[in-house]
Amino acid sequence: MNVVIIGAGIIGASIAYHLSKLGLNVTLLERNPNPAMGSTAKSAAGIRHQFSHIQNIKMSQYSAKEYANFEQLTGRSANYRKHGYLFLIDKNLEKDWQKQMKLQRSLGVELEYLSANETKKRFAYINTEGLVGSSLGHDDGIVEPNAITFGYIKAAKALGARLFLDTEVLSLNYKNNQWQIKSKKQDFIADAIINAAGPNAANIAKMANLNIPVLPYRRNIYITGPIKDFKHPSPLIIDMTTGVYLRSEGERIIFGLSNHDEIAAFNETVDWDWLEHNLSLALPRFPFLNHAGLDYKSCWAGLYAITPDHFPILGKMPNSSFYNAVGFSGHGVQHAAAVGKILAEEVTKNTVTSFDINDFRFERFSRKKQIYEHNIV
């Protein structure tokens, strides 16, 4: 079976590896000069288990395990550092958060709940005014997305996969039970296509006369200069009241805040006007930032590929040999390993047994009742 994967970010690379392990003929197409030049490279690189949906939790667990053993699998370390995720909780969220923590713990997630006083004692640099407590995930942390992407590709190529760079797809045509793929460099033929094109996923689907609700939204990441008197590394801390997050990056701090009023666009320039609003919410909670200079040249922006319910679109499109692995709404890095497993099962078995992806399939959008992932940053 010949499979063409469009997109050589961390998702496409993982799928290429997992399919190659099963003996399929895999071709990976990337429009950029190198893999991982899109959203993968511009990720905040976090991995967490603190989700509200059971399958998101299980996907994090699977991926974390694979990343922890990544060097044995691919010969390259994922540099998985368990610095933790710390969610700051106010009174309005407390009841729902306790319910979520019960679910997470039932699945074996290692969590520690801290009262506001305990949070202040453990993390003295946080202003805990208005908080009732926090939850600390001990297996949460950060990885190196580029290293993971290149590790998967190296291992996939060793198993026979082919990678074509500077190969932008121009058209898709299904004829005689095969996909005819035209690119700027050459043409390809495939029995199945996997769309792993990140923010460009909807455009790829349109080439196949398919409509998927995935839109690109800008996310800005700002970075301070070195803060030497700070206790590094910090967890990745998320203030659920405001949406501000931050974490250590060496001796620096990276921080950000989603602008939910911004319209969808392929815009990756840093929004300096948004920085002022970001700081207006960040400084009261993290007053130590008042004394941290901003490294303007090191700040960056990237794109989230977002769906209406913040769940990915996974699996086979109805009555088609076109598959999606798109719309991760910022969770692609932390779920890439599980997605590789899911798509490998879907393509080879026409079903997924390792996870229940019913809520992630395209068909969910035709349901009257929609569900959502609550823990979106």
Secondary structure in CASP SS format (residue, H / E / C, confidence):
PFRMAT SS
TARGET T0000
AUTHOR 0000-0000-0000
METHOD secondary structure of the structure
MODEL  1
M C 1.00
N E 1.00
V E 1.00
V E 1.00
I E 1.00
I E 1.00
G C 1.00
A C 1.00
G C 1.00
I H 1.00
I H 1.00
G H 1.00
A H 1.00
S H 1.00
I H 1.00
A H 1.00
Y H 1.00
H H 1.00
L H 1.00
S H 1.00
K H 1.00
L C 1.00
G C 1.00
L C 1.00
N E 1.00
V E 1.00
T E 1.00
L E 1.00
L E 1.00
E C 1.00
R C 1.00
N C 1.00
P C 1.00
N C 1.00
P C 1.00
A C 1.00
M C 1.00
G C 1.00
S C 1.00
T C 1.00
A C 1.00
K C 1.00
S C 1.00
A C 1.00
A C 1.00
G E 1.00
I E 1.00
R C 1.00
H C 1.00
Q C 1.00
F C 1.00
S C 1.00
H C 1.00
I H 1.00
Q H 1.00
N H 1.00
I H 1.00
K H 1.00
M H 1.00
S H 1.00
Q H 1.00
Y H 1.00
S H 1.00
A H 1.00
K H 1.00
E H 1.00
Y H 1.00
A H 1.00
N C 1.00
F H 1.00
E H 1.00
Q H 1.00
L H 1.00
T H 1.00
G C 1.00
R C 1.00
S C 1.00
A C 1.00
N C 1.00
Y C 1.00
R E 1.00
K C 1.00
H C 1.00
G C 1.00
Y E 1.00
L E 1.00
F E 1.00
L E 1.00
I E 1.00
D E 1.00
K H 1.00
N H 1.00
L H 1.00
E H 1.00
K H 1.00
D H 1.00
W H 1.00
Q H 1.00
K H 1.00
Q H 1.00
M H 1.00
K H 1.00
L H 1.00
Q H 1.00
R H 1.00
S H 1.00
L C 1.00
G C 1.00
V C 1.00
E C 1.00
L E 1.00
E E 1.00
Y E 1.00
L E 1.00
S E 1.00
A H 1.00
N H 1.00
E H 1.00
T H 1.00
K H 1.00
K H 1.00
R H 1.00
F C 1.00
A C 1.00
Y C 1.00
I C 1.00
N C 1.00
T C 1.00
E C 1.00
G C 1.00
L E 1.00
V E 1.00
G E 1.00
S E 1.00
S E 1.00
L E 1.00
G E 1.00
H C 1.00
D C 1.00
D C 1.00
G E 1.00
I E 1.00
V C 1.00
E C 1.00
P H 1.00
N H 1.00
A H 1.00
I H 1.00
T H 1.00
F H 1.00
G H 1.00
Y H 1.00
I H 1.00
K H 1.00
A H 1.00
A H 1.00
K H 1.00
A H 1.00
L C 1.00
G C 1.00
A C 1.00
R E 1.00
L E 1.00
F E 1.00
L C 1.00
D C 1.00
T C 1.00
E C 1.00
V E 1.00
L E 1.00
S E 1.00
L E 1.00
N E 1.00
Y E 1.00
K E 1.00
N C 1.00
N C 1.00
Q E 1.00
W E 1.00
Q E 1.00
I E 1.00
K E 1.00
S E 1.00
K C 1.00
K C 1.00
Q C 1.00
D E 1.00
F E 1.00
I E 1.00
A E 1.00
D C 1.00
A E 1.00
I E 1.00
I E 1.00
N E 1.00
A C 1.00
A C 1.00
G H 1.00
P H 1.00
N H 1.00
A H 1.00
A H 1.00
N H 1.00
I H 1.00
A H 1.00
K H 1.00
M H 1.00
A C 1.00
N C 1.00
L C 1.00
N C 1.00
I C 1.00
P C 1.00
V C 1.00
L E 1.00
P E 1.00
Y E 1.00
R E 1.00
R E 1.00
N E 1.00
I E 1.00
Y E 1.00
I E 1.00
T E 1.00
G C 1.00
P C 1.00
I C 1.00
K C 1.00
D C 1.00
F C 1.00
K C 1.00
H C 1.00
P C 1.00
S C 1.00
P C 1.00
L E 1.00
I E 1.00
I E 1.00
D E 1.00
M C 1.00
T C 1.00
T C 1.00
G C 1.00
V C 1.00
Y E 1.00
L E 1.00
R E 1.00
S E 1.00
E E 1.00
G C 1.00
E C 1.00
R E 1.00
I E 1.00
I E 1.00
F E 1.00
G E 1.00
L C 1.00
S C 1.00
N C 1.00
H C 1.00
D C 1.00
E C 1.00
I C 1.00
A C 1.00
A C 1.00
F C 1.00
N C 1.00
E C 1.00
T C 1.00
V C 1.00
D C 1.00
W H 1.00
D H 1.00
W H 1.00
L H 1.00
E H 1.00
H H 1.00
N H 1.00
L H 1.00
S H 1.00
L H 1.00
A H 1.00
L H 1.00
P H 1.00
R H 1.00
F C 1.00
P H 1.00
F H 1.00
L H 1.00
N H 1.00
H H 1.00
A C 1.00
G C 1.00
L E 1.00
D C 1.00
Y H 1.00
K H 1.00
S H 1.00
C C 1.00
W E 1.00
A E 1.00
G E 1.00
L E 1.00
Y E 1.00
A E 1.00
I E 1.00
T C 1.00
P C 1.00
D C 1.00
H C 1.00
F C 1.00
P C 1.00
I E 1.00
L E 1.00
G E 1.00
K E 1.00
M C 1.00
P C 1.00
N C 1.00
S C 1.00
S C 1.00
F E 1.00
Y E 1.00
N E 1.00
A E 1.00
V E 1.00
G C 1.00
F C 1.00
S C 1.00
G C 1.00
H C 1.00
G H 1.00
V H 1.00
Q H 1.00
H H 1.00
A H 1.00
A H 1.00
A H 1.00
V H 1.00
G H 1.00
K H 1.00
I H 1.00
L H 1.00
A H 1.00
E H 1.00
E H 1.00
V H 1.00
T H 1.00
K H 1.00
N C 1.00
T C 1.00
V C 1.00
T C 1.00
S C 1.00
F C 1.00
D C 1.00
I C 1.00
N H 1.00
D H 1.00
F H 1.00
R C 1.00
F H 1.00
E H 1.00
R H 1.00
F H 1.00
S H 1.00
R C 1.00
K C 1.00
K C 1.00
Q C 1.00
I C 1.00
Y C 1.00
E C 1.00
H C 1.00
N C 1.00
I C 1.00
V C 1.00
END
